Amino acid sequence: MKHGGFPFNQACRFAVIALVLLGHSLSSPAFPFFKKKKKSVPTVKKDAYERALSDNKTYSAKGPFISLYKTDGKLLIELPPASLGRDMLIGATVSSVSSPQFAELGMKSGSLVHVRFVQKDSSIVMQAINSEMADPLPCGDARQTEVTNYGNLDFFSFPIKARNKATGGVLFDASSFFLKENRYFPVIAKVAGPYRVDADLKPDWSRITALKSFPTNACVKMERNYITNMSGNSGKVAVANHPVSIGVTFTLALLPDKPMTPRLSDTRIGMFLTPKSIVNEGLLERVSFVNRWRIEPKDTAAYFAGKPTEPVKPIVYYVENTFSELWKSAIKAGILRWNKAFERIGFKDVIQVKDFPTDDPSFDPDNFLYSCVRYLPVAVENAMGPSWVDPRTGEIVTVTVLVYNDVINTINNWRFVQTAQLDTAARTTSMPDSIVSSTLEYIIAHEIGHTLGFMHNMAASAAIPTDSLRSASFTQKYGTTPSIMDYARFNYVAQPSDKGVALTPPFLGVYDYYALEWAYRVFPNSKGYKDDVKPLNRLIEAHAGDPMYRYGLQQSGFRYDPSAIEEDLGDDPIKSSDYGLKNLSYILSHFDKWIPDGDDGTRKAELYRQMVSQSYGYVRNVYANVSGIRLYQTTETSGLPRYRVVPKAQQRAAALWMLNEARRFGKRGVAEIENRLPQLSNHPYKTLANGV
């Protein structure tokens, strides 16, 4: 049967074939007009914040106070809204140095600066805050005068790169401040001793080495590289094109939200000061606040009832684990000495000592919260105690005690030239552990005094009658000085025949107890620093006229006050120097017996030079009396003089002593010893045996 020209069964076969082909075409790429479409993946567009930090080489340190990012050779800072406008300190510290003559390890580069970060238009501005006014002036015209005359300084501006949408934080590039040299934080001083220094920072050779962020502070550690030149006063180049690498740690730290109640200074107490202006009876007056810790009683009622009370916040010193056990023990004892003075004013356990914790991974000595005692393995014969201070109030907020390796040389030299006439244990090139420990303890106690706010008191030792230094009963009670903040050192006055005489400074001197009471006693019903003035003045007046409580300014350059100089003992410089020179002659007469030449004689030669230096010191102590003026820290109402000229008879006696000593001085040395010791026979400076 036909249907439309095709047989029916043939048409069916065509239909089946067509369906098969059609089914195949739906999945085969041979028929593009039937291709299945792929689902498109939407492109996520990064915002400016993500783009700024998208580099896979970005290194970061994030925290609630501040976040730091190192990316593409730049330093980016992110400040959350809570940190904008907050009072902070910024400072730079030398953390390593390739050539010590260009920078001193552990020291601040420039001054600490009180800053705030504020937003102005499209930039973050770092403001140097003018905190000279201790109290805001009253509102109205006076307040406007303060704003006009004591404004803040916008000293760095950073364009905003992006914002963190999640937190509201502001991200900006701070490379222009941290990675370049600026006059606020000069890493290399322009003057090094008698030399002028020119240093050219090489940015391409410098790098960020670490970023750290803590809850209330953060630091940027970097290595800066310079090409330096050193020239003398004549302009002659001493060092040319010398490469110097210096590690620098910049620290940013929040200041306390609630400022401490400050304490007005008094010229009769020697403390580090923060200068201020206050309003007194309607007039602006220049004053100073003393630098001190915020020590407040935890139990106020018990404190004022005379019961020993713990402070709200103790002072904790963390001691680095790299010290030997001998040194560590002495350091801890020196720190804790000052608790005796706090106990006298009603506080207990104010000062605490801990080792660097090895079981706390969060501990970091770079954290501003920790006050640390650090070991510096460099050839510096010193120790020191710098501190960071809130410029609004003088509150000490953190400290670092630096103990340099070669302080041991100082101990060995001091104890030999000043005490070997009496102390048989000191008749050696290297002191025994007992002397090292006791002397290091004294050195650390002195540095801790600095970290508590106390300056040197160079007048202290002049309060003691010279012959009292030969008395066993007197020296056992008072030591060599009324204050360990003096440079009194050891008893070079005591003679070989003086039995039972103490040779060391006291545990703490009477002035030390007195000064700490003045600085840290808390008074009842006090609502501010002005309320403390009267009771503090009564404390000073109770000791007025007593030389044991006298404070004498440290002098720099020329020493015009003979009663306030370093390394002296006693109230009679002529008698003290005669005793000292007599002891040096005694030590020198036994020098070969006590001190063998050794393999190369260098240590013996060093001790000999120390005796020469000590001799010159005795001469200097007498010389200061010629045309000398004694200065006194007094008030206008006390009726006491501000100064007294050294009496004519005393000046004359000093001048005659100098003339007589000029004839004797060159004969005090031993030529036979000098000629065989290295660096003495051909030393450019004439020593004892060769005259002056």
MARMAR-677857 format. One line per field, with one value per residue (C-alpha): x, y negated, z; residue in three letters. Coordinates in steps of 0.1 Angstrom, whole numbers, plus 5000, padded with zeros to 4 digits. Layout:
<pts>
u [X_...]
v [Y_...]
w [Z_...]
code [ala_...]
</pts>
This chain:
<pts>
u [5000_5014_5011_5023_5048_5067_5060_5049_5075_5103_5090_5091_5127_5136_5118_5137_5170_5162_5153_5186_5206_5187_5194_5231_5233_5222_5254_5279_5302_5300_5268_5276_5241_5230_5260_5251_5260_5284_5275_5295_5315_5309_5341_5345_5359_5383_5380_5409_5416_5419_5440_5464_5470_5466_5503_5513_5545_5526_5538_5516_5513_5477_5463_5435_5456_5473_5480_5512_5519_5550_5543_5563_5590_5565_5551_5514_5496_5459_5444_5410_5386_5393_5430_5424_5428_5444_5474_5505_5543_5566_5603_5633_5659_5692_5689_5722_5752_5781_5804_5797_5814_5785_5756_5753_5734_5702_5700_5671_5675_5663_5635_5602_5574_5538_5516_5481_5469_5439_5421_5421_5404_5418_5449_5460_5480_5505_5504_5531_5510_5517_5511_5529_5498_5493_5457_5433_5427_5391_5367_5362_5389_5416_5408_5410_5444_5457_5445_5461_5495_5499_5486_5496_5521_5511_5545_5537_5508_5500_5474_5447_5450_5418_5393_5385_5348_5345_5361_5362_5400_5420_5449_5478_5513_5537_5570_5579_5583_5596_5618_5635_5658_5641_5653_5630_5648_5683_5699_5734_5744_5761_5788_5808_5833_5857_5845_5818_5798_5781_5758_5740_5712_5710_5673_5680_5702_5677_5650_5622_5632_5602_5567_5551_5517_5505_5473_5485_5517_5535_5570_5587_5622_5645_5680_5693_5725_5746_5777_5795_5824_5841_5861_5879_5876_5903_5882_5906_5888_5894_5871_5858_5831_5827_5796_5776_5746_5723_5693_5665_5633_5604_5578_5543_5525_5492_5494_5470_5434_5434_5464_5482_5480_5514_5538_5553_5591_5613_5649_5660_5651_5670_5646_5642_5616_5589_5586_5551_5531_5503_5478_5486_5464_5454_5490_5509_5538_5567_5570_5581_5565_5588_5591_5578_5557_5520_5522_5488_5476_5453_5437_5435_5420_5447_5475_5464_5459_5496_5492_5516_5497_5503_5502_5474_5500_5535_5567_5579_5614_5620_5656_5670_5680_5713_5729_5750_5735_5760_5751_5714_5714_5732_5709_5678_5692_5701_5666_5648_5669_5645_5616_5631_5625_5589_5583_5592_5563_5537_5540_5550_5561_5561_5591_5590_5615_5609_5630_5621_5593_5603_5568_5548_5549_5531_5560_5581_5607_5598_5563_5561_5543_5574_5602_5633_5669_5688_5723_5743_5774_5795_5828_5812_5821_5787_5751_5722_5685_5665_5628_5597_5575_5540_5546_5513_5521_5556_5544_5570_5553_5581_5619_5648_5680_5710_5739_5769_5793_5824_5810_5830_5862_5849_5843_5878_5894_5875_5879_5916_5927_5903_5903_5933_5952_5928_5909_5931_5905_5908_5945_5940_5933_5899_5877_5863_5826_5818_5832_5817_5783_5783_5796_5773_5744_5754_5757_5722_5707_5721_5705_5672_5672_5673_5644_5624_5630_5661_5690_5726_5732_5769_5769_5760_5795_5807_5784_5807_5837_5868_5881_5847_5855_5883_5858_5845_5813_5805_5811_5793_5762_5765_5789_5808_5780_5744_5732_5739_5728_5762_5794_5810_5822_5846_5865_5898_5903_5906_5942_5958_5958_5920_5904_5867_5860_5833_5847_5815_5785_5755_5726_5706_5717_5697_5691_5677_5651_5642_5640_5618_5594_5592_5585_5561_5543_5505_5487_5452_5425_5446_5426_5454_5490_5485_5472_5505_5527_5524_5531_5560_5575_5572_5591_5620_5620_5624_5659_5669_5705_5715_5742_5732_5700_5715_5710_5737_5733_5755_5779_5789_5820_5838_5835_5829_5813_5840_5814_5794_5818_5821_5843_5852_5848_5846_5842_5879_5893_5929_5928_5909_5933_5963_5948_5940_5975_5991_5970_5980_6017_6011_5994_6021_6048_6032_6021_6046_6039_6001_5998_6020_6030_6010_6014_6015_6012_5982_5960_5987_5993_5956_5956_5986_5968_5938_5961_5974_5938_5928_5958_5947_5912_5925_5943_5911_5892_5915_5918_5880_5884_5905_5880_5852_5816_5794_5758_5728_5693_5672_5639_5634_5617_5643_5667_5696_5721_5719_5757_5789_5823_5849_5867_5899_5920_5906_5913_5949_5954_5942_5965_5996_5987_5986_6020_6036_6019_6033_6068_6059_6036_6062_6080_6051_6054_6078_6099_6110_6074_6064_6093_6084_6047_6031_6016_6033_6069_6058_6024_6018_6007_6033_6026_6035_6072_6078_6061_6032]
v [5000_4966_4935_4901_4917_4936_4970_4968_4991_4971_4939_4955_4965_4928_4916_4939_4929_4892_4897_4915_4888_4861_4877_4880_4843_4831_4844_4843_4813_4821_4801_4767_4753_4779_4771_4771_4738_4737_4719_4686_4680_4644_4623_4610_4575_4567_4534_4511_4526_4561_4550_4532_4564_4590_4595_4630_4616_4595_4601_4588_4584_4578_4566_4547_4515_4515_4537_4536_4549_4552_4555_4546_4529_4507_4504_4501_4493_4501_4482_4492_4464_4469_4460_4428_4397_4417_4404_4424_4424_4431_4437_4454_4476_4488_4526_4536_4518_4529_4500_4489_4456_4445_4455_4469_4502_4498_4460_4439_4423_4388_4380_4397_4379_4376_4382_4388_4401_4381_4380_4347_4348_4378_4382_4396_4370_4378_4349_4340_4331_4300_4311_4282_4270_4292_4281_4268_4231_4221_4219_4187_4163_4180_4214_4199_4184_4218_4234_4205_4205_4242_4260_4294_4298_4318_4332_4361_4368_4401_4405_4430_4460_4479_4487_4520_4524_4551_4531_4495_4495_4470_4483_4459_4461_4450_4458_4421_4419_4452_4462_4428_4407_4379_4352_4363_4397_4394_4429_4417_4386_4357_4357_4387_4375_4351_4360_4347_4375_4374_4403_4411_4436_4461_4470_4498_4515_4512_4536_4544_4573_4578_4565_4571_4560_4563_4552_4517_4513_4524_4522_4521_4536_4527_4528_4495_4492_4461_4448_4426_4402_4390_4358_4339_4302_4293_4309_4337_4369_4397_4423_4421_4441_4464_4487_4490_4512_4503_4521_4498_4506_4481_4485_4471_4473_4462_4439_4445_4435_4419_4398_4402_4375_4357_4344_4309_4310_4294_4283_4299_4334_4348_4364_4365_4339_4332_4295_4279_4247_4244_4217_4204_4176_4166_4165_4189_4204_4226_4257_4294_4327_4354_4387_4415_4447_4447_4464_4464_4484_4513_4509_4472_4474_4499_4477_4446_4467_4475_4511_4525_4524_4538_4514_4516_4523_4534_4527_4559_4564_4593_4605_4620_4656_4651_4638_4663_4675_4654_4622_4630_4635_4602_4583_4596_4586_4551_4546_4557_4534_4506_4525_4516_4479_4486_4505_4475_4456_4483_4503_4539_4559_4529_4542_4577_4597_4625_4644_4643_4670_4700_4715_4685_4682_4648_4632_4609_4585_4561_4558_4523_4537_4555_4537_4558_4562_4569_4584_4566_4587_4557_4542_4514_4510_4497_4502_4478_4475_4455_4451_4441_4414_4401_4365_4354_4363_4376_4412_4438_4464_4488_4491_4510_4518_4524_4544_4544_4573_4554_4539_4568_4549_4519_4541_4556_4522_4503_4528_4532_4496_4484_4512_4535_4517_4534_4561_4591_4607_4577_4582_4600_4592_4608_4604_4635_4642_4627_4593_4595_4603_4576_4549_4558_4557_4521_4511_4525_4509_4476_4481_4491_4458_4441_4462_4450_4414_4405_4385_4386_4369_4359_4339_4368_4381_4346_4348_4373_4361_4376_4392_4408_4430_4446_4454_4490_4480_4451_4469_4500_4478_4453_4469_4444_4420_4410_4420_4448_4423_4406_4418_4424_4459_4476_4465_4453_4432_4462_4470_4505_4502_4494_4526_4534_4505_4509_4504_4502_4479_4486_4509_4477_4443_4420_4397_4426_4434_4398_4391_4421_4411_4376_4391_4419_4413_4410_4384_4386_4362_4353_4345_4332_4323_4289_4306_4324_4294_4285_4320_4325_4292_4301_4333_4314_4287_4313_4321_4286_4278_4315_4322_4359_4349_4324_4328_4316_4312_4332_4309_4312_4297_4276_4286_4254_4269_4290_4306_4321_4340_4376_4403_4382_4391_4370_4333_4325_4330_4324_4349_4374_4371_4375_4407_4419_4412_4429_4460_4460_4459_4488_4508_4499_4511_4545_4545_4571_4593_4593_4591_4614_4601_4629_4642_4608_4583_4565_4570_4558_4528_4520_4520_4497_4472_4474_4463_4434_4424_4427_4404_4378_4380_4371_4341_4330_4332_4307_4285_4279_4259_4232_4205_4229_4221_4243_4244_4251_4261_4237_4219_4181_4183_4204_4175_4199_4187_4201_4203_4197_4190_4215_4196_4179_4200_4232_4220_4211_4244_4262_4242_4248_4285_4286_4269_4294_4323_4312_4317_4351_4366_4377_4396_4417_4442_4471_4469_4505_4517_4492_4502_4538_4536_4533_4501_4482_4478_4464_4450_4415_4401_4397_4418_4415_4424_4400_4370_4348]
w [5000_4991_5012_4999_4975_5003_5015_5051_5066_5048_5063_5097_5093_5083_5114_5137_5122_5125_5162_5168_5151_5169_5202_5194_5184_5218_5234_5206_5200_5163_5163_5178_5174_5199_5225_5262_5279_5309_5341_5344_5376_5389_5393_5429_5429_5457_5476_5482_5516_5502_5472_5495_5515_5488_5481_5491_5506_5531_5567_5595_5633_5643_5676_5692_5696_5662_5633_5612_5577_5558_5520_5489_5510_5527_5562_5565_5597_5605_5634_5647_5656_5693_5688_5668_5689_5719_5737_5729_5733_5704_5708_5691_5708_5694_5696_5677_5662_5641_5652_5689_5684_5662_5685_5720_5724_5744_5742_5729_5696_5702_5727_5735_5717_5730_5699_5687_5653_5641_5608_5588_5554_5535_5557_5590_5608_5636_5660_5685_5716_5735_5771_5787_5805_5835_5841_5814_5817_5825_5796_5777_5767_5788_5772_5738_5747_5757_5724_5705_5723_5733_5702_5689_5660_5629_5621_5598_5574_5558_5530_5538_5515_5525_5553_5568_5562_5589_5617_5606_5608_5588_5567_5558_5545_5573_5554_5551_5588_5599_5570_5564_5587_5605_5629_5657_5661_5648_5650_5646_5666_5648_5674_5688_5714_5697_5662_5639_5622_5588_5582_5549_5553_5524_5521_5496_5522_5550_5559_5584_5605_5628_5635_5669_5682_5718_5736_5744_5724_5692_5678_5645_5644_5615_5603_5590_5570_5567_5550_5576_5578_5609_5611_5638_5648_5622_5595_5590_5581_5606_5591_5555_5538_5567_5565_5597_5604_5633_5646_5656_5675_5672_5699_5700_5733_5747_5777_5807_5801_5836_5842_5876_5902_5897_5924_5922_5924_5950_5943_5976_5964_5933_5909_5871_5861_5836_5830_5831_5834_5860_5869_5904_5918_5883_5870_5848_5867_5854_5875_5872_5881_5894_5875_5897_5895_5903_5938_5955_5985_5977_6011_6017_6052_6063_6049_6067_6099_6097_6086_6059_6026_5991_5962_5936_5910_5920_5900_5885_5870_5847_5847_5814_5816_5799_5831_5850_5883_5902_5884_5885_5922_5928_5903_5921_5955_5942_5929_5961_5983_5977_5993_6026_6019_6007_6039_6060_6044_6048_6016_6013_5982_5960_5940_5927_5906_5881_5856_5820_5819_5798_5800_5788_5750_5752_5771_5750_5764_5735_5751_5766_5796_5809_5827_5820_5831_5799_5794_5767_5756_5745_5758_5778_5814_5826_5836_5832_5839_5813_5817_5797_5813_5807_5797_5811_5847_5851_5857_5850_5828_5820_5824_5811_5831_5809_5822_5799_5799_5809_5840_5856_5846_5866_5896_5894_5890_5916_5943_5938_5937_5964_5990_5985_6013_6038_6020_6013_5991_5967_5961_5928_5891_5892_5922_5940_5937_5970_5960_5925_5939_5966_5942_5914_5938_5948_5911_5903_5934_5921_5887_5902_5920_5886_5875_5905_5895_5915_5900_5912_5945_5942_5974_5997_6005_6014_6045_6062_6082_6066_6098_6104_6074_6095_6123_6124_6143_6120_6087_6098_6104_6075_6050_6028_6019_6029_5994_5970_5943_5948_5931_5965_5956_5981_6012_5999_6031_6055_6063_6065_6103_6106_6118_6113_6090_6063_6028_6008_6004_6026_6018_6014_6027_6050_6021_6000_6026_6029_5992_5986_6014_5998_5964_5972_6005_6001_6022_6035_6022_5992_5962_5939_5937_5953_5985_5989_5989_6026_6041_6016_6026_6063_6056_6040_6067_6094_6079_6068_6076_6082_6056_6055_6038_6014_5976_5953_5915_5893_5874_5838_5822_5848_5885_5904_5935_5953_5976_5948_5925_5915_5931_5962_5999_6031_6039_6038_6003_6012_6041_6020_5991_6014_6028_5993_5979_6010_6003_5966_5977_6000_5972_5948_5972_5973_5936_5924_5954_5950_5912_5890_5856_5839_5804_5787_5816_5801_5831_5855_5832_5833_5871_5871_5848_5871_5900_5879_5871_5908_5917_5893_5908_5942_5927_5910_5942_5958_5927_5927_5959_5942_5932_5942_5950_5971_5958_5980_5970_5991_5990_5990_6024_6041_6046_6037_6010_5975_5974_5994_5981_5994_6023_6014_6039_6024_5988_5998_6015_5984_5961_5983_5984_5946_5944_5968_5951_5917_5931_5946_5920_5895_5922_5932_5904_5901_5869_5870_5869_5842_5819_5818_5815_5780_5769_5797_5786_5753_5763_5748_5782_5809_5839_5875_5873_5844_5860_5848]
code [met_lys_his_gly_gly_phe_pro_phe_asn_gln_ala_cys_arg_phe_ala_val_ile_ala_leu_val_leu_leu_gly_his_ser_leu_ser_ser_pro_ala_phe_pro_phe_phe_lys_lys_lys_lys_lys_ser_val_pro_thr_val_lys_lys_asp_ala_tyr_glu_arg_ala_leu_ser_asp_asn_lys_thr_tyr_ser_ala_lys_gly_pro_phe_ile_ser_leu_tyr_lys_thr_asp_gly_lys_leu_leu_ile_glu_leu_pro_pro_ala_ser_leu_gly_arg_asp_met_leu_ile_gly_ala_thr_val_ser_ser_val_ser_ser_pro_gln_phe_ala_glu_leu_gly_met_lys_ser_gly_ser_leu_val_his_val_arg_phe_val_gln_lys_asp_ser_ser_ile_val_met_gln_ala_ile_asn_ser_glu_met_ala_asp_pro_leu_pro_cys_gly_asp_ala_arg_gln_thr_glu_val_thr_asn_tyr_gly_asn_leu_asp_phe_phe_ser_phe_pro_ile_lys_ala_arg_asn_lys_ala_thr_gly_gly_val_leu_phe_asp_ala_ser_ser_phe_phe_leu_lys_glu_asn_arg_tyr_phe_pro_val_ile_ala_lys_val_ala_gly_pro_tyr_arg_val_asp_ala_asp_leu_lys_pro_asp_trp_ser_arg_ile_thr_ala_leu_lys_ser_phe_pro_thr_asn_ala_cys_val_lys_met_glu_arg_asn_tyr_ile_thr_asn_met_ser_gly_asn_ser_gly_lys_val_ala_val_ala_asn_his_pro_val_ser_ile_gly_val_thr_phe_thr_leu_ala_leu_leu_pro_asp_lys_pro_met_thr_pro_arg_leu_ser_asp_thr_arg_ile_gly_met_phe_leu_thr_pro_lys_ser_ile_val_asn_glu_gly_leu_leu_glu_arg_val_ser_phe_val_asn_arg_trp_arg_ile_glu_pro_lys_asp_thr_ala_ala_tyr_phe_ala_gly_lys_pro_thr_glu_pro_val_lys_pro_ile_val_tyr_tyr_val_glu_asn_thr_phe_ser_glu_leu_trp_lys_ser_ala_ile_lys_ala_gly_ile_leu_arg_trp_asn_lys_ala_phe_glu_arg_ile_gly_phe_lys_asp_val_ile_gln_val_lys_asp_phe_pro_thr_asp_asp_pro_ser_phe_asp_pro_asp_asn_phe_leu_tyr_ser_cys_val_arg_tyr_leu_pro_val_ala_val_glu_asn_ala_met_gly_pro_ser_trp_val_asp_pro_arg_thr_gly_glu_ile_val_thr_val_thr_val_leu_val_tyr_asn_asp_val_ile_asn_thr_ile_asn_asn_trp_arg_phe_val_gln_thr_ala_gln_leu_asp_thr_ala_ala_arg_thr_thr_ser_met_pro_asp_ser_ile_val_ser_ser_thr_leu_glu_tyr_ile_ile_ala_his_glu_ile_gly_his_thr_leu_gly_phe_met_his_asn_met_ala_ala_ser_ala_ala_ile_pro_thr_asp_ser_leu_arg_ser_ala_ser_phe_thr_gln_lys_tyr_gly_thr_thr_pro_ser_ile_met_asp_tyr_ala_arg_phe_asn_tyr_val_ala_gln_pro_ser_asp_lys_gly_val_ala_leu_thr_pro_pro_phe_leu_gly_val_tyr_asp_tyr_tyr_ala_leu_glu_trp_ala_tyr_arg_val_phe_pro_asn_ser_lys_gly_tyr_lys_asp_asp_val_lys_pro_leu_asn_arg_leu_ile_glu_ala_his_ala_gly_asp_pro_met_tyr_arg_tyr_gly_leu_gln_gln_ser_gly_phe_arg_tyr_asp_pro_ser_ala_ile_glu_glu_asp_leu_gly_asp_asp_pro_ile_lys_ser_ser_asp_tyr_gly_leu_lys_asn_leu_ser_tyr_ile_leu_ser_his_phe_asp_lys_trp_ile_pro_asp_gly_asp_asp_gly_thr_arg_lys_ala_glu_leu_tyr_arg_gln_met_val_ser_gln_ser_tyr_gly_tyr_val_arg_asn_val_tyr_ala_asn_val_ser_gly_ile_arg_leu_tyr_gln_thr_thr_glu_thr_ser_gly_leu_pro_arg_tyr_arg_val_val_pro_lys_ala_gln_gln_arg_ala_ala_ala_leu_trp_met_leu_asn_glu_ala_arg_arg_phe_gly_lys_arg_gly_val_ala_glu_ile_glu_asn_arg_leu_pro_gln_leu_ser_asn_his_pro_tyr_lys_thr_leu_ala_asn_gly_val]
</pts>
